[in-house]
Amino acid sequence: VIKPGGSMECRVLSIQSHVVRGYVGNKSASFPLQVMGFEVDSINSVQFSNHTGYAHWKGQVLTADELHVLYEGIKLNNVNHYDYVLTGYTRDTSFLEMVVDIVQELKRANPNLVYVCDPVLGDHGSMYVPQNLYPVYKDKVVPVADIITPNQFEAELLTGKNISTEKDAVEVMDLLHNMGPDTVVITSSDLPPRLGDRFLVSLGSQRIVMPDGTSTTQRIRIEVPKVDAVFVGTGDLFAAMLLAWTHHYPTDLKTACEKTFSVMHHVIQRTISYAHEMAGPGRRPSPAQLELRMVQSKADIEDPAIVMEATVL
């Protein structure tokens, strides 16, 4: 991941949740990015004992002002130089607006900065963040983002267009490009898989602007095996790995997605085997048993065996 010439390392500012136990937000993103050679500077938007899927959780939430104070400290030391910014789940509009301000300032300092944003709004037709976040994402966040990883519901919500066919999905991704991001991955959809109902269809689109100003778009489709369990932190890991693999393959979305989805597959498989082993036969694993087996997957993160192939549309 060291840049050509080996001079400057790649620095990521990751503004996400932190949990004492388990893997979500920054805990899900930092280790894999560090394993892949990135310097990761973390701002913890919350600090909770564990993710909120457990029976109990306790902790603190960082305010927009507190976020600003931390960023000011970085700036005063003149070390506010980043190659990437990564953000995920947020529940507060003022916090999100502060993130946008920080991203814009960092982009002024480094016009090549890439902002990777998972626009977390909801899933399966319902929002699980306050509704007032939607206009902030649509009008402020997505326009400054370079890579976004919405699910189908989020992509539909942001564009106001429904996806019922592959053609619809392509049109939605084009609309999202027009809003700002050059790389869009719809992480999961309800489109019919060619490999049968045990798979999910994911789609990606990358607009590459040539030196002469013309642009080409590469669009891909990848079918991912479904998993019968509820995992937390997978979206955060996905966005982090897409950041890493698009860094390695900046104009080859097909390879970047194959690598990213393969990492996901390995981590999830390892997690599910462990969870079933711990729970015992015929018993549903608990949230604690379903925590991602992140450290145990170090080798797969560094060099994933490619287990799924993307189709170029």
N, C-alpha and C positions, 0 to 999 in steps of 0.2 A: 504493500500500500504506500510505501515511500515513493515520492514523486520521482520522475526521471531526473538523474543527476544526484539523487539521494539527499538533496539539500533540506528542503522543508518538509516537516511531517504534516499529516492531515489532522486538523483539529475540528472536533465536533462540539457544538454547544447543544446539549440535550436538556430540554425543559420538560420534565415529566414527573409522575408520582414516584414516591419512594416507599417501600415497605420494609419493615424490620425482617420479617420472615417471608420467604417465597419470592416469586418472580412476576412482576408487573411493572409497567412504566420504565423508569430508569434501571431498575434491577434486571429487567428483561432485555434492555438495549445495551447497557454499558459493557458488560462482560464480553458478549459476542463481538462488539466493535473493537474492544481492546485486544481480544484474541487475534483480530484481523489487522492489528497494527495501527489503529487510529488512536489519537489522543482524545479522550472524552472528558469534557468539562460538564459536570452535572449541576443543574439547578433543580432541587426537589420541590415540585409544586405542592405536594402534600407529604407529610410523613405519618404513615399509619403503621399500626402493629402488623397488619396483614391485609390482603385484599378483602373487599366488602362482600365477597361470596361466602365467607365464613359466617358462623352463627354470631360471632362477636368481633368487633374491631374498634380500636381507639386511635386517636391521634390528632395531629394539627394540620391546618391548611395555611399555605403561604398566600398572603394578600398581594394585590397588584403593586402596592407601595413597597412591600418587602422584596418583591422581585426587582423593582427598580433600584432599591438600595444595593442589592447584590451586584446588579449590572454596573451601577455607578462605581463600586469598588474595583471591579475588573477594568473599567474605563480609566479610572484615576491612575492606575498602574501602567496604562498604555499597553495592555495585553488583550484588548478587545478585537483580536484578529482571528477570524474563523473561516474555515473552508465550507463547513456545513452547519446548519441549524436543524434540529430534529424535535418535533413536538407531537403529542398525542392527545389523550383524553383531558379535557378541561371542563369545568362546570361554571366558570365565572366570566362574564363578559368583559369586565374591566381588566381582569388578568389577561384574557385573550387579546384585548386591544393593546395592552402593554407589550405583549409578545410581538405584535405587529410592529410597534414602534422600534423595538430592539432589532428586529430583523431588517427593517428599512435602514436603520443607522449602520448596522454591520454590512449591509450591501453597499452603502455609500463608501465605507472603508475598503471593501473588497467586492468589486462589481462581479467577480466570478463566483461569489458565494452561492451555494445551492441550498435552498430551504426545502426540506423533506417534511411534509405535513400529512398526518393521518387525520382527516376531518371527521372526528368522532361525533356523530349525531344520533345514531340509533341503528336499528336492524329490524328486518321482517316487518316493515310497515309501521313501526312506532319509534318515537324519539325517546332516548333515555338520558338526554341532557335538557336543561331548561330551554324552552322554545326561543327565548331571546338571543341564544347563541347563533341561531341559524342565519340571521342577517349579517352578523359579524363575520362568520365564515364566508358567506357568499360574496359580500361586498368588500371585505378588508383582508381576510386571511388568504383565500384561494388566489386572488390577484397577485400576491407577492410570493406565492409558492412556486417551486420549480418541479417538484415531484409530489404527486398526491396518491393516496391509497384508499379511496372510498370503497365501501361495499356497494351492492346494487342500489339499496335504499338511499344511501347517502348521495350517490351519483345522480339518481333520479331527483332527489330533493334539491340538490344544488343547481340542476339545469331545468327543473320543471317539466321534464320529459320522461315518460314511462319506457321501460325496456321490456319488450316481449319477444323480440327477435334479435339475432346477431347484428342485423342492419341497424336496429334501434340503438344497440350498444355502441356501435361505431359512431353513430350520429351524436350520442351523448358524450362520448370521449372527445369528439371534435369540438362540441360546445364547451367542454371543460378546457381544452387547449386554448380556445378563444378567450376564456376568462383569465388565462395566465400560464398555467403549468405546461411545460413541454413534454413531461412524462406523466402518464396516467395509468394506474393499474386498478381495475375493478376486481377486488380480491375474491369476491364470491358473487354468484348470480343464480337466478332460478332458470336459466336457459337449459334446454334439454341436452344432456351430455351424450356424445356419440358412443362412449364406452359403457353406458348403462347407468341405472339410477344409484349406483354406489359411488358415483363421482359427482363433483361440482365443477362448473365451468367458471374459469377466471379469464379476464381479458386485459390486454395491455395495449397502449398506444404511445408512440414516441414521435414527436415532431422534431425533425432535425433541420435547422436553418443553415443553408449553405452560405459560403462567403459572399456569393453574388446576390444574396437576399431571397432566393427561391427556397422553398421548403419541401421536404419529402416526409411522409409519415409511414412508419413501420407499425403494423398492427398484428398482434399475436393473440392466440387463444391457447389455453392450457387446461387440461382436465386433471383435477386433483382428487385423490381418494377421500371420501367422506369418513369422518371419525365419529363413533357413537359415544361422545362424552363432552362435557362442557369444560373447556380450558380457559384459563384467564392468562393474559400476557402474550398470547400468540400474535395478536395484531401489532403489538409493540415490537416483538421480535421480528416480525415480517418487515415492518418499515425500516428497522435498523439494518437488516440484511439486504434489503433492496438498495438502501443508501450505499452499503459496502460494495455490492456487486455491480451497481451502475457506475460506481467510481472506477472499477476495473474494466468495465465494458460500457463506456459512455455512449457509444452509438450502436450498441447491439442489445436491444431490449430482450430479444429471444433468449440469448445466453444468460443475461442477468436474471431473468425470471426463472429459467430452468434451475439455476444455482440456488436462488432464493427459495423457491418452492421445495426443492430437494432438501435443503437444510431444515425447513419446516417439517417435512415428512419424517426425517430422521429423529428430530427432537421429540415430535409427537409420538412416534412409535415407541421410542425408549420410555417416554413418560407413561404411556398406556400399559405397556408390559409391566412396568414397575408398580403402577397403581393397582392392577388386577392381582398381581402377586401379593401385594400388601393387604388388599381387601379380602382376599380369599374367594373360593369358588362361589359363584352365584350372588355375590354381594356387590352393591354399587360403591365404587371408591368415593371417599370423602374429598372435600376441597383440599385438605392438607395432603392427601395422597396423590392428588392430581396436579400438584405444583410441578412446573416444567423441570425436567432433568437437565438443567443447563450446564452445570460444571462437568457432568458425566458425558456431555455431547461435544466437548471441546474439539475433538478431532474432526467430527462431522461439520462443525462450524467453519473450521479452517479449510477443509478440503472435502466438500460433500460429494459422495457418489451421486451421479445424476440419475435419478429414478423416474423422471417424467420429461417428456419432450413437448415443446410448444410447437404449434402450427402457425405458420405465417399466413395471415388472411390476404 
